[in-house]
Amino acid sequence: MPEPAVNGLRPQITEEQDAGPEKFTLTCPRCGVVGRYRFALLARRAFEAHADEEHPAVDSPLDRIRTLVDLAETTPGAWGCELGQETYVVRQRAHDQYEVEVTSRRITIDAPLRTLDDARIAIGGHAKLVNAALATAATIQLRHGTPADAIPLE
């Protein structure tokens, strides 16, 4: 049975009979051999720590904003969310045109919104859940996509 994956990586734990007391070898698919352990359970725990430290699971900037600003469709062509004491409603005005209204204040956020993700970025910034760096990174990702070799800045 294969080992469970941690942060998208599946370790290989092999047992060697003639290896003395530390007979379980832990191998990371990216780093190679990590160490030798007395018990398979210790090797699994060591891989969890190794994966968290060396290969952390990082959401993309856009995924982070989608998590923070969870829009739910309220009626056809309208989405809403509540963040703190504010209620935000996104309405689709045309094919590539959206409008964000803060209903609790009766104001409209003035920003160019071509997609629901643009609206999420604007709402996150207005609610102060999203800083300028994260908003910029998400906008770049939205416009250009994320290259396969991108390195997250954290």
TORLO-734686 format. One line per field, with one value per residue: residue number from 1; x, z, y of N, C-alpha, C, O in turn; residue in three letters. Coordinates in Angstrom, 2 decimals, decimal comma. Each point is the difference from the previous one (the first is absolute). Layout:
// TORLO-734686
i	(NUM_...)
n_u	(X_...)
n_w	(Z_...)
n_v	(Y_...)
ca_u	(X_...)
ca_w	(Z_...)
ca_v	(Y_...)
c_u	(X_...)
c_w	(Z_...)
c_v	(Y_...)
o_u	(X_...)
o_w	(Z_...)
o_v	(Y_...)
aa	(ala_...)
***
This chain:
// TORLO-734686
i	(1_2_3_4_5_6_7_8_9_10_11_12_13_14_15_16_17_18_19_20_21_22_23_24_25_26_27_28_29_30_31_32_33_34_35_36_37_38_39_40_41_42_43_44_45_46_47_48_49_50_51_52_53_54_55_56_57_58_59_60_61_62_63_64_65_66_67_68_69_70_71_72_73_74_75_76_77_78_79_80_81_82_83_84_85_86_87_88_89_90_91_92_93_94_95_96_97_98_99_100_101_102_103_104_105_106_107_108_109_110_111_112_113_114_115_116_117_118_119_120_121_122_123_124_125_126_127_128_129_130_131_132_133_134_135_136_137_138_139_140_141_142_143_144_145_146_147_148_149_150_151_152_153_154)
n_u	(0,84_-1,24_2,08_-0,47_-1,71_2,04_-1,86_-1,55_0,60_0,82_-0,49_2,21_-1,66_2,20_-0,92_1,27_-0,10_0,96_-2,06_-0,32_1,14_1,91_-1,76_-0,51_-0,29_0,98_-1,84_1,60_-2,21_-0,25_-0,70_-1,84_2,00_-1,82_-0,86_1,25_-1,36_-0,18_-0,86_-1,27_-0,61_1,61_0,00_-1,50_0,40_1,32_-1,10_-1,05_1,21_0,56_-1,58_-0,36_1,46_-0,09_-1,65_0,81_-1,56_0,45_-1,19_-1,36_1,40_0,38_1,71_2,03_0,68_0,90_2,16_1,63_0,53_-0,99_0,85_-1,65_-0,06_-0,06_1,19_-1,89_1,99_-0,65_1,55_0,02_0,25_0,36_0,18_0,18_0,84_1,92_-1,32_0,87_-0,18_-0,04_0,52_-1,38_1,85_2,03_-0,01_0,60_-2,13_1,83_-1,66_1,48_-1,43_0,46_-0,67_1,71_1,26_-0,73_1,38_0,85_0,17_1,23_-1,19_2,11_-2,15_1,99_1,06_-0,73_1,13_-0,78_-1,75_0,43_0,74_-1,51_-1,07_1,00_-0,02_-1,75_-0,10_1,14_-1,22_-0,54_1,78_1,03_1,18_-1,06_-0,40_1,73_0,57_-1,27_0,56_1,75_-0,28_-0,88_1,48_1,22_-1,36_-0,72_1,61_0,45_0,94_-2,24_0,98_-0,82_-1,36_1,65)
n_w	(0,00_-1,68_-0,34_2,18_-1,33_-0,66_0,63_0,28_2,16_-1,79_2,19_0,21_0,31_0,24_-0,62_1,63_-1,39_-1,95_0,61_0,52_1,69_-0,88_0,78_1,45_-2,04_0,99_-1,19_-0,06_-0,14_1,90_2,00_-0,33_-0,25_0,93_-0,48_1,89_-0,66_2,08_0,00_-0,47_1,87_0,84_-0,88_0,82_1,96_-0,14_-0,56_1,64_1,48_-0,47_0,17_2,08_0,64_-0,42_1,04_0,72_1,43_-2,19_1,57_-1,62_-1,21_-2,04_-0,11_-0,14_-2,00_-1,41_0,54_-0,80_-2,18_1,96_-2,08_0,84_-1,23_-0,53_-1,51_-1,06_-0,13_1,37_0,44_1,26_0,99_1,45_-0,10_1,42_0,14_-0,89_-0,97_-0,43_-1,23_-0,47_-1,00_-0,63_-0,32_0,21_-2,25_-0,91_0,53_1,15_1,24_0,64_0,77_0,51_-0,12_0,78_-1,84_-0,75_0,29_-1,31_-0,04_0,72_-1,21_-0,76_-0,59_-0,06_1,99_-0,25_-1,67_-2,07_-0,74_-0,90_-2,13_-1,68_-0,62_-1,35_-2,15_-1,31_-0,69_-1,79_-1,73_-1,30_0,41_0,59_1,88_1,99_0,95_1,04_2,08_1,66_0,72_1,38_2,18_1,25_0,64_1,84_1,75_0,81_0,16_-1,87_-1,29_-0,21_0,23_1,15_-0,40_0,80)
n_v	(-1,17_0,91_0,77_0,23_0,62_0,65_1,10_-1,58_0,02_-1,05_0,04_0,24_-1,48_0,44_-1,94_0,88_-1,72_0,46_0,68_-2,12_0,99_0,76_-1,18_1,63_-0,91_1,77_-0,55_1,57_0,31_1,17_-0,78_-1,19_-0,99_-0,95_-2,03_0,00_-1,68_0,87_2,10_-1,79_-1,08_-1,34_-2,06_-1,48_-1,01_-1,79_-1,89_-1,08_-1,17_-2,13_-1,57_-0,75_-1,58_-2,19_-1,09_1,95_-0,75_0,12_1,07_-0,74_1,28_-0,88_-1,46_0,95_0,79_-1,48_-0,30_1,32_-0,24_-0,43_0,10_1,27_-1,87_2,19_1,13_-0,62_-1,02_-1,66_1,59_-1,84_2,03_-1,66_2,23_-1,72_2,07_-0,75_1,52_-2,02_1,87_-2,19_1,96_-1,68_1,27_-0,90_0,10_1,93_-0,41_0,64_-0,83_1,57_-1,54_2,14_-2,14_-1,21_-0,24_-1,99_-1,77_1,62_-2,24_1,74_-1,45_0,24_0,11_-1,07_0,23_-2,11_-0,99_0,49_-1,19_-2,02_0,01_0,16_-1,86_-1,50_0,65_-0,49_-2,15_0,75_-0,77_1,77_-1,34_1,91_-0,35_0,01_1,99_0,97_-0,62_0,82_2,05_0,20_-0,44_1,63_1,56_-0,41_0,27_-1,94_1,55_-1,16_1,57_0,07_2,01_-1,76_1,73_-1,30)
ca_u	(-0,84_0,84_-0,05_-0,86_0,69_0,07_0,26_0,08_1,14_-0,17_1,32_0,25_0,61_0,39_0,57_1,18_0,15_1,36_0,44_0,12_-1,24_-0,69_-0,15_-0,93_0,61_-0,97_0,44_-0,87_0,05_0,76_1,33_0,71_-0,02_-0,09_0,58_-0,32_-0,78_-0,21_-1,37_-0,64_-0,78_0,93_0,37_-1,15_-0,04_1,15_-0,31_-0,96_0,79_0,85_-0,83_-0,46_1,12_0,72_-0,91_-1,31_-1,09_-0,29_-1,06_0,33_-0,62_-1,42_-0,68_-0,12_-1,07_-1,27_-0,32_-0,36_-1,22_-0,78_-1,24_-1,04_-1,03_-1,25_-1,00_0,74_0,73_0,39_0,71_0,17_0,75_0,08_1,33_-0,14_-1,32_-0,33_-0,61_0,41_-0,79_0,60_-1,00_0,54_-0,69_0,11_0,77_1,27_-0,07_-0,60_-0,07_-0,03_-0,69_0,05_-1,40_-0,15_0,37_-0,63_1,02_0,49_1,46_0,39_1,17_-0,31_-0,27_-0,36_-0,32_-0,33_1,25_0,29_-0,88_0,54_1,20_-0,45_-0,67_1,04_0,73_-0,88_-0,22_1,32_0,41_1,00_0,93_0,28_0,88_-0,80_-0,93_0,78_0,38_-1,21_-0,37_0,94_-0,36_-1,26_0,19_1,03_0,19_1,19_0,96_0,22_1,18_-0,12_0,40_-0,82_0,74_-0,55)
ca_w	(0,00_-0,04_1,15_-0,26_-0,51_0,85_-0,85_-1,38_-0,20_0,57_0,35_-0,16_1,22_-0,31_1,12_-0,35_1,06_0,54_0,23_1,43_0,65_-0,80_-1,25_-0,92_-0,71_-0,48_-1,21_-0,49_-1,47_-0,52_0,61_0,13_1,33_1,09_1,21_0,34_1,24_0,66_-0,26_-1,15_0,50_0,19_-1,34_-0,49_0,76_-0,46_-1,32_0,20_0,41_-1,14_-1,04_0,47_0,05_-1,26_-1,15_0,52_-0,95_-0,07_-0,93_-0,87_0,50_-0,35_0,88_1,32_-0,04_-0,13_1,32_0,88_-0,48_-0,50_-0,59_-0,25_-0,89_0,73_-1,07_-1,27_-0,33_1,22_1,00_1,21_1,14_1,16_0,60_1,16_0,04_-1,35_-0,94_-1,36_-1,05_-1,33_-1,05_-1,36_-0,79_-1,40_-0,13_0,74_0,85_1,31_0,91_1,40_0,87_1,43_0,29_1,34_-0,07_-1,21_-0,89_-1,03_-0,12_-1,34_-0,46_-1,23_0,37_-1,16_0,44_1,42_0,76_0,17_1,08_1,26_0,33_0,44_1,30_0,99_0,28_0,71_1,36_0,61_0,17_-1,02_-0,13_-1,38_-0,64_-0,34_-1,06_-1,24_-0,43_-0,49_-1,27_-1,01_-0,25_-0,71_-1,36_-0,76_0,43_0,81_-0,62_0,76_0,85_0,89_1,38_0,85_0,85_1,36)
ca_v	(1,17_1,20_0,91_1,17_1,19_1,18_1,17_-0,45_-0,90_-1,33_-0,54_-1,43_-0,57_-1,38_-0,75_-0,79_-1,00_-0,06_1,37_0,27_0,43_1,01_-0,74_0,66_1,12_0,97_0,68_1,07_-0,03_1,14_0,16_-1,27_-0,61_0,98_-0,58_-1,39_0,01_-1,28_-0,45_0,63_1,13_1,12_0,50_0,77_1,27_0,79_0,55_1,09_1,17_0,36_0,60_1,31_0,95_0,12_0,05_0,40_0,18_1,42_0,35_1,14_1,23_0,03_-0,97_0,61_1,00_-0,73_-0,53_1,12_0,65_-1,13_0,49_-1,00_0,54_0,25_-0,05_-0,06_1,21_0,74_-0,78_0,79_-0,53_0,88_0,05_0,86_0,61_0,46_-0,93_0,32_-0,63_0,14_-0,18_-0,01_1,03_-0,40_-1,25_0,10_1,19_-0,25_1,14_-0,41_0,95_-0,25_0,33_0,56_1,42_0,54_0,53_-0,90_0,02_0,42_-0,76_-0,74_-1,39_-0,80_-1,36_-0,12_0,06_1,44_0,47_-0,52_0,78_1,33_-0,15_-0,31_1,23_0,93_-0,52_-0,05_-1,40_-0,27_1,13_0,39_-0,98_-1,17_0,41_0,12_-1,36_-0,67_0,64_-0,49_-1,40_0,00_0,51_-0,71_-1,37_-0,21_-0,90_-1,24_0,10_1,17_-0,20_0,89_0,93_-0,02)
c_u	(0,89_-0,19_-0,93_0,84_-0,06_0,42_0,21_1,15_-0,25_1,39_0,12_0,72_0,27_0,64_1,16_0,31_1,38_0,56_0,16_-1,31_-0,79_-0,19_-0,98_0,67_-1,11_0,58_-1,07_0,07_0,77_1,43_0,83_-0,10_0,05_0,64_-0,41_-0,62_-0,24_-1,38_-0,57_-0,81_0,88_0,42_-1,15_-0,06_1,15_-0,28_-1,01_0,74_0,86_-0,82_-0,49_1,12_0,61_-0,90_-1,41_-1,03_-0,41_-1,10_0,48_-0,65_-1,50_-0,80_-0,17_-1,15_-1,36_-0,44_-0,47_-1,33_-0,83_-1,35_-0,96_-1,07_-1,31_-1,19_0,77_0,63_0,41_0,62_0,20_0,87_-0,05_1,38_-0,06_-1,41_-0,46_-0,62_0,33_-0,88_0,67_-1,11_0,69_-0,84_-0,01_0,88_1,29_0,01_-0,78_0,04_-0,09_-0,66_0,18_-1,37_-0,19_0,34_-0,64_1,02_0,38_1,50_0,34_1,30_-0,38_-0,13_-0,48_-0,43_-0,43_1,27_0,47_-0,82_0,51_1,22_-0,41_-0,66_1,03_0,81_-0,84_-0,20_1,30_0,40_1,18_0,91_0,32_0,86_-0,78_-0,98_0,72_0,38_-1,21_-0,44_0,92_-0,33_-1,27_0,18_0,94_0,12_1,29_0,97_0,26_1,17_-0,06_0,37_-0,83_0,89_-0,66_1,10)
c_w	(0,00_1,24_-0,32_-0,44_1,02_-0,89_-1,46_-0,31_0,70_0,31_-0,35_1,27_-0,31_1,22_-0,51_1,17_0,66_0,34_1,48_0,57_-0,81_-1,41_-0,99_-0,60_-0,57_-1,20_-0,43_-1,53_-0,60_0,50_0,01_1,43_1,07_1,27_0,18_1,38_0,49_-0,36_-1,21_0,44_0,23_-1,34_-0,58_0,67_-0,44_-1,37_0,10_0,37_-1,16_-1,07_0,41_-0,03_-1,38_-1,22_0,47_-1,13_0,03_-1,04_-0,86_0,58_-0,28_0,86_1,40_0,05_-0,14_1,33_0,94_-0,38_-0,71_-0,50_-0,25_-0,87_0,77_-0,94_-1,30_-0,35_1,19_1,00_1,24_1,03_1,12_0,59_1,15_0,04_-1,37_-0,82_-1,40_-0,98_-1,33_-1,01_-1,36_-0,83_-1,49_-0,03_0,81_0,91_1,28_0,83_1,42_0,82_1,45_0,52_1,36_0,04_-1,18_-0,90_-1,02_-0,07_-1,45_-0,38_-1,30_0,32_-1,23_0,37_1,46_0,85_0,17_1,15_1,35_0,46_0,53_1,37_1,09_0,37_0,79_1,45_0,79_0,40_-0,90_-0,09_-1,48_-0,73_-0,44_-1,12_-1,34_-0,54_-0,57_-1,34_-1,12_-0,35_-0,84_-1,46_-0,83_0,33_0,79_-0,72_0,89_0,95_0,92_1,42_0,87_0,89_1,36_0,99)
c_v	(1,24_0,87_1,17_1,20_1,13_1,16_-0,40_-0,94_-1,33_-0,58_-1,47_-0,46_-1,46_-0,63_-0,85_-0,92_0,03_1,38_0,34_0,53_1,04_-0,55_0,63_1,25_0,87_0,75_0,99_-0,02_1,17_0,04_-1,27_-0,51_1,10_-0,55_-1,45_0,00_-1,41_-0,58_0,76_1,22_1,23_0,60_0,82_1,36_0,92_0,60_1,14_1,28_0,50_0,72_1,39_1,04_0,24_0,19_0,43_0,14_1,46_0,21_1,17_1,25_0,07_-0,98_0,56_1,00_-0,67_-0,60_1,11_0,64_-1,07_0,52_-1,15_0,63_0,13_-0,04_-0,11_1,36_0,84_-0,96_0,86_-0,69_1,03_-0,12_0,99_0,55_0,48_-1,13_0,48_-0,77_0,31_-0,29_0,04_0,97_-0,33_-1,25_0,02_1,22_-0,33_1,27_-0,54_1,10_-0,44_0,43_0,63_1,49_0,72_0,71_-1,06_0,13_0,30_-0,70_-0,70_-1,49_-0,77_-1,41_0,02_0,04_1,44_0,57_-0,48_0,80_1,38_-0,07_-0,26_1,22_0,98_-0,42_-0,10_-1,43_-0,34_1,22_0,24_-1,03_-1,24_0,33_0,11_-1,37_-0,74_0,58_-0,47_-1,44_-0,08_0,41_-0,87_-1,47_-0,12_-0,93_-1,22_0,12_1,22_-0,37_0,93_0,86_0,04_0,16)
o_u	(0,95_-1,05_-0,15_1,13_-0,99_1,04_0,81_0,18_-0,48_0,78_-0,99_1,06_-0,91_0,69_-0,14_0,17_0,09_1,20_0,22_-1,07_-1,22_0,74_-0,15_0,39_-0,90_1,09_-1,17_1,08_0,44_0,91_1,22_-0,98_0,86_0,66_-0,74_0,38_-0,02_-0,15_0,37_-0,04_-0,40_0,16_0,25_-0,21_-0,17_0,40_0,10_-0,28_0,08_0,42_-0,02_-0,24_0,28_0,42_-0,95_0,33_-0,38_0,12_0,82_-0,92_-0,78_-1,13_-1,03_-0,77_-0,97_-1,20_-0,95_-0,78_0,14_-0,94_0,40_-0,40_-0,49_-1,04_1,21_-0,69_0,47_-0,47_0,07_0,23_-0,19_0,47_-0,11_-0,97_-1,10_0,38_-0,28_-0,27_0,28_-0,68_0,91_-1,20_-0,97_0,36_0,23_1,02_-1,15_0,80_-0,73_0,41_-0,14_-0,23_-0,89_-0,46_0,09_-0,24_-0,25_0,53_-0,44_1,08_-1,15_0,97_-1,13_-0,67_0,18_-0,03_0,56_0,49_0,00_0,14_0,55_0,25_-0,05_0,34_0,49_-0,04_-0,02_0,73_0,72_-0,47_-0,36_-0,21_0,18_-0,20_-0,53_-0,11_0,12_-0,44_-0,46_0,00_-0,09_-0,63_-0,21_0,70_0,86_-0,37_-0,11_0,03_1,04_-0,31_0,06_0,99_-1,04_-0,26)
o_w	(0,79_0,65_-1,16_0,45_0,72_-0,66_-0,71_-1,15_1,13_-0,91_-0,23_0,35_-0,23_0,77_-0,97_1,13_1,21_-0,16_0,34_-0,57_0,09_-0,92_-1,11_0,72_-0,69_0,08_-0,14_-0,55_-1,15_-0,74_0,17_0,69_-0,02_0,73_-0,79_0,86_-0,77_-0,14_-0,26_-0,72_-0,30_-0,12_-0,63_-0,65_-0,11_-0,29_-0,75_-0,55_-0,24_-0,51_-0,82_-0,32_-0,35_-0,99_-0,16_-1,11_1,05_-1,15_0,43_0,81_0,85_0,40_0,63_0,95_0,61_0,28_0,75_0,88_-1,20_0,78_-0,50_0,23_0,56_0,35_-0,03_-0,07_-0,16_0,20_-0,11_-0,05_-0,24_0,28_-0,21_-0,05_-0,13_0,13_-0,36_0,19_-0,31_0,06_-0,24_-0,18_-0,69_1,04_0,77_0,11_-0,03_-0,26_0,27_-0,04_0,34_0,26_0,18_0,88_-0,12_-0,49_0,21_-0,01_-0,92_0,42_-0,17_0,40_-0,46_-0,78_0,70_1,14_1,04_0,80_0,97_1,18_1,00_0,85_1,07_1,17_0,94_0,90_1,17_0,97_0,25_-0,23_-0,86_-1,19_-1,11_-0,91_-1,03_-1,20_-1,02_-0,88_-1,11_-1,18_-0,93_-0,89_-1,21_-0,70_-0,07_-0,37_1,23_1,01_0,47_0,46_-0,19_0,55_0,17_1,20)
o_v	(0,08_-0,02_0,36_0,18_0,14_-0,05_0,59_-0,39_-0,03_-0,25_-0,69_0,51_-0,79_0,66_-0,74_0,45_-0,21_0,23_1,16_-0,26_0,05_0,33_-0,52_0,91_-0,47_0,55_-0,34_-0,16_-0,08_0,38_0,06_0,27_0,87_0,73_-0,57_0,79_-0,96_-1,22_1,14_1,01_1,12_1,21_1,04_1,02_1,21_1,13_0,97_1,07_1,20_1,04_0,91_1,16_1,15_0,60_-0,76_0,40_0,53_-0,42_0,80_-0,10_0,44_0,29_-0,22_0,03_0,43_-0,09_-0,18_0,37_-0,22_0,15_-1,06_1,14_-0,98_-0,55_0,25_1,02_1,12_-1,12_1,23_-1,21_1,19_-1,10_1,21_-0,76_0,54_-1,16_1,14_-1,18_1,15_-1,02_0,79_-0,20_0,29_-0,54_-0,93_0,68_-0,42_0,90_-0,96_1,16_-1,17_1,18_0,83_0,72_1,22_1,10_-1,19_1,12_-0,70_0,41_-0,41_-0,64_0,20_-0,68_1,00_0,48_0,35_0,78_0,76_0,32_0,48_0,86_0,60_0,19_0,63_0,84_-0,40_-0,20_-0,96_1,12_-0,81_-0,25_-0,50_-0,82_-0,41_-0,26_-0,69_-0,74_-0,28_-0,37_-0,80_-0,58_-0,16_-0,73_0,88_-1,11_0,06_-0,71_0,46_-1,10_1,22_-0,47_0,64_0,01)
aa	(met_pro_glu_pro_ala_val_asn_gly_leu_arg_pro_gln_ile_thr_glu_glu_gln_asp_ala_gly_pro_glu_lys_phe_thr_leu_thr_cys_pro_arg_cys_gly_val_val_gly_arg_tyr_arg_phe_ala_leu_leu_ala_arg_arg_ala_phe_glu_ala_his_ala_asp_glu_glu_his_pro_ala_val_asp_ser_pro_leu_asp_arg_ile_arg_thr_leu_val_asp_leu_ala_glu_thr_thr_pro_gly_ala_trp_gly_cys_glu_leu_gly_gln_glu_thr_tyr_val_val_arg_gln_arg_ala_his_asp_gln_tyr_glu_val_glu_val_thr_ser_arg_arg_ile_thr_ile_asp_ala_pro_leu_arg_thr_leu_asp_asp_ala_arg_ile_ala_ile_gly_gly_his_ala_lys_leu_val_asn_ala_ala_leu_ala_thr_ala_ala_thr_ile_gln_leu_arg_his_gly_thr_pro_ala_asp_ala_ile_pro_leu_glu)
***
